[in-house]
Amino acid sequence: MKRELSPTEARSGLISGRIFMILLASSIGAVVALALAWYFLLPYGG
């Protein structure tokens, strides 16, 4: 028999999912920012 999750346990699962999404979004943002910086800072044709 599966036991019930306490509100704290349920909330921790929700929070960890949210943290994962934030990490994923910030990683993608960092890659895009790096690509843009690379594009603008390097001489053209380089």
C-alpha positions as CSV (number, residue, x, y, z in Angstrom):
1,M,0.0,0.0,0.0
2,K,1.3,3.4,-1.0
3,R,1.4,6.0,1.7
4,E,0.1,9.5,1.3
5,L,2.5,12.3,0.5
6,S,2.5,15.0,3.2
7,P,1.9,18.6,2.0
8,T,5.6,19.3,2.5
9,E,6.7,16.4,0.3
10,A,4.2,17.3,-2.4
11,R,5.5,20.9,-2.4
12,S,9.1,19.8,-2.5
13,G,8.4,17.8,-5.7
14,L,6.7,20.9,-7.2
15,I,9.6,23.1,-6.2
16,S,12.2,20.8,-7.6
17,G,10.4,20.7,-10.9
18,R,10.3,24.5,-10.9
19,I,14.0,24.7,-10.1
20,F,14.8,22.3,-12.9
21,M,12.8,24.5,-15.4
22,I,14.5,27.7,-14.1
23,L,18.0,26.0,-14.5
24,L,17.0,24.8,-18.0
25,A,15.8,28.3,-19.1
26,S,18.8,30.1,-17.6
27,S,21.2,27.6,-19.3
28,I,19.5,28.3,-22.7
29,G,19.7,32.0,-22.0
30,A,23.4,31.8,-21.2
31,V,24.1,29.9,-24.4
32,V,22.1,32.5,-26.5
33,A,23.9,35.4,-24.7
34,L,27.3,33.7,-25.4
35,A,26.5,33.2,-29.0
36,L,25.4,36.8,-29.4
37,A,28.5,38.1,-27.6
38,W,30.7,35.8,-29.8
39,Y,29.0,37.1,-32.9
40,F,29.3,40.8,-32.0
41,L,32.8,40.8,-30.4
42,L,34.7,38.7,-33.0
43,P,35.8,40.3,-36.2
44,Y,33.5,39.4,-39.1
45,G,34.6,36.5,-41.1
46,G,36.6,35.2,-38.2
